Amino acid sequence: MQSSTDLRNLLKRIDHRGYPAYKDTKGTYQFPGYVLSIDHVQGDPFASPSKVSVHVTGRTAGFPGELYQADCQRIALQDELTRQFGRCAEQFAFRAKGSGKSGLISVSRCCQEVLERTACRMDPRSGDLVLRMEIGFPANGRTINAGELEKILFDFVPECVKHALIYKNMDAKRLRSIADLAEDQHYIREMLPKLGLCAFVANGSVLPRESGISPRPMKGGVKFQSPKELEITLDLPHRGRLSGMGIRKGITLIVGGGYHGKSTLLKALEMGVYDHIAGDGREYVITDNTAMKIRAEDGRSIKKTDISMFINDLPNGKDTVGFCTEDASGSTSQAANVVESIEAGASLLLIDEDTSATNFMIRDELMQRVIHRNMEPITPFIERIRELYDNYGISTVIVAGSSGAYFHIADTIIQMDRYVPKDITAYAKKEAENFPMISVPETPAVKPDFRRCPRAGQAFRGGDRIKMKTLGREAVMINKETIDLRCVEQITDSEQVTALGYCMRYAQKQILDGRKDLRQIVEELERTIQKGSLAALCESSSSISCMAMPRRQEIFACFNRCRGLRM
């Protein structure tokens, strides 16, 4: 390790030289109170910025152990430090001048959800901190401007470290409240199964968002108030008594007129698999963290998925136990999504009628009489939904606005009326008595066969170098293979997509052998991440990218949508 003085002298030596001379700065340097590591140097001022990390010992950082002793608290603290550092960095960004990305200082942009990220990592034993950032090394044209980089590394970065990574310079009361909120959220999540619930929505929550493209809470949005029939009260470790709506395990139907808040409630439940920051409005909207949003996904790839629970006896004789297609229909894609969610360990399915295939969801009584069961290869979801709960323990929450057929089988029916929920179970059940109930199959479905053993296809063949590119939250490209994730709606951050790409790369090099099934592959990936964090997926410390933790359900979804894998 060299000293900060050595780095300053090096910068003076390479000033005004060609840009590749910046490569000489790669290494670690001892600064007062922390170590600066230049992990990767960009090859050009217009290329992706250089990767730089700051390492602070636990003794120097000084954060009390009670702020990060539990995993949920540690993740929340890391999240807050990343946000704090980002706010400081914004004040200095591009104050160092030059061409291309010169002067850029950036860290991960955190969303409303609290995620574990590689951007900031605190050792749970020692309290040692690592924070990773990107810096655009300044240049005039393609000539090094070392004086401007000196400003960044010796003036700007130290200020960010001082105000965002050293406890004594921070708001201790705010940090304590963040740790307490994380512990309260964790408590609710642990209480759900004990209370027979699959979700909880606290009174006073603000569910509507600012706009369709903004995740922030709507100003003046209607505050949530639970119906008395569904209201429960929890005694949280820090906040104390908190009341709200408990959604019981089983089958829950959300109904109401258009624009009255049905999909808004469902969206909050979708994102309730993650914790949220204070002020988001959904801090105490907590959902079973295995929950999966299910929808139709026309055109997706399906690889040897057993959809026989829902689709059988196709006219063309195609096998539905090991169903394959490169261009799925709405019904087959939604059937595959349900079965793959079972495979991934989901205990709750979230479905919106608006994004579902009608022929997959329901066949009404008249259609059943005209087109007999033996003439229809699709067994609609309504005929399997009770079986999913009774035999597999999988609950379902469905938003429905046009069909009342689910009234007969629902355990709980919630009407959204101008964003206010009402329990209309008794009323709806009574009205349903006047309408015929849809018949269900006499025999239960055969349990799906999950013995699928992926092997790397042509898309993954590239020797030691496998190129990867993240396309926002929508897709990840591996070599020339694009994995489309647009319909995996619970991905909330592009850094989760980056992590999914690294999962695919790591699996290709270390795990895929054609003998392990998909569940074994995902379990091995989870063990690797648990043992060494997300960084363990990268080949070296200098190649660690900004990643955020995906759920195991999204890892399964990524494998299932990869056309380049062979099963």
C-alpha positions, 0 to 999 in steps of 0.5 A: 500500500502506498501513501496519499503523498505517493499518489499526489506525486504520481499525478504530478508526474503523469499530468499532460500525458496521454490518457492511458498513463492514468493506468499507473494510478491503479492501487491502494493509498492510505489517506487520513482515516481511510484507504482509497483504492483505485480498482479500475481505470477507464481507458478513455474520458468518454468510456465508462467511469473509473471504479474507486472504493473507500475502505474505513475501519470499524474503529474509525467509522465508529458506528455503534454495534446496535445499529447493525447487529441484525441483518435487517438493520445492517442493510438499512444502515448501508442503504442510508450511508449510500444515500448520504454519500450520494447526496454529498457527491452530487454537490461535487459532481462535474466541479472538476472540468474536462471532456467526456465524463470528466468530473463525474462522481457517482454512487448507486442511486437508491430507490424507495425500497431498501436493498442490499447493494455492493455499493456499500458493505459493512462487516457485521463483525468488525463494522469495517466499511467499504463504499464503491463509487465511479469517478470520471478521471478528468482530461482535456481531449485525451490529455490527462488533467491531473490537477482536476483529479487531484481536486476530486481525490484530495478535496471532494472525496474526503469531504464525502467520507467525512460527512457520510461514513463517520458516525460522529459527523452524522445525525445519530437520532436519524440513524437510530430511527432507521435501525428501529424502522428496519427492526419493526418491519422485520418483526411484522414480516416474521409475524405474518405466518404466525397470525395466518396472514400473507400481507399487512397494510398499516392504517395511515399508509399512502399507497398512491404514487406521484405518477406512473413514472415516479415511485414517490408518494402522492401529495395529498393521497388518501390515507389507508384505513382498514375495514374493522372486520379485517383490522388487526393490531401489532405491538412493534418493538419500537413504534409500539401499537400499530393497526392495519388490515391483515390479508388472511391466507387463502383466496382474497378478491379485490374488487371495485370500480375503475380508478378506485384503487384496486391496482394501487393496492395490488401494486403496494402488495407487490412491492411489499416484499421489500422494506421501504424508507421512512416517508415512502408511505408504504413503510408498513406495507409488508407482504410475504417475501416469496410473493410473485406477481403473475401475468400473461407474457405473450412471446416469452420462451418456455423451456421444458416446463410442466404446465399440465396442471392447466393445459392438456391434450393439445390438438397438435399432440404437443407435450405439456409435461415438458412444454417448450416454445419460443413464442408462448401465447397469453394462456400458456405463458401465464400457466408457465408463470404459475408453475415456475412460481411454485418451483421457486417457492412462492407462497402467495400469487398476486394477479391483476385481471387487466394483465391476465389472459382471460381464457386462462383465468376463467370459463363461465358457466354458459361457455362450459355448457356450450364447449364441454370440458373434454373439448377444451385443453385449458383448465382455467385458474379459477378451477385450480385456485382452491387446490393451490391453497389446500394442497400446496399452501399457496394463497392468491390475491386477485384484482377483478373488475369485470367477472364475479365468478371468483365471488363463490370461491373467495375467502375474503372480498375487499371492495375499493371505494375511492381508495377506501377498502371495505369488507363486502365478503358477506354481501358478495357471497349472498348475492353470488347465491343467485348465480350458478357456481363454476364446476371444478375438475373431479380429480386434482392435478398431478404435482408438476415435475420440476426435474429440469437440468439446464446446460449452457447453450451457444449464447454462453460460449465465449471462453473466459470472456462473457460480455454482459450489458444491463438494459435498465430494469427491462433486460440483461444482454449476455453476449448476443443473448437478451433475457427479457425481464419486462414482465418480471414486475417485482424487479425494482432496480436496474442493479438487481438486473445486473446481479441477475446477469452475474448470477447467469455468468457465474452459473455458466462457469461454475454450476451448469453441468446438465446434472443439477436441476434448476432448484439445486442451481439457485440454491448453490447460487444463494449459498455463494452469495450468502458466504461472500455477498454479491461480490462473490459472483465477480471474478475479482475485486476490481471487477465488482459492479454496482449490484443489488440483491434480487430475490430467489424468485427473480433468479428463477425468472431470469433462468426461465426466460433465457432462450440460450439455455438448453434443458 
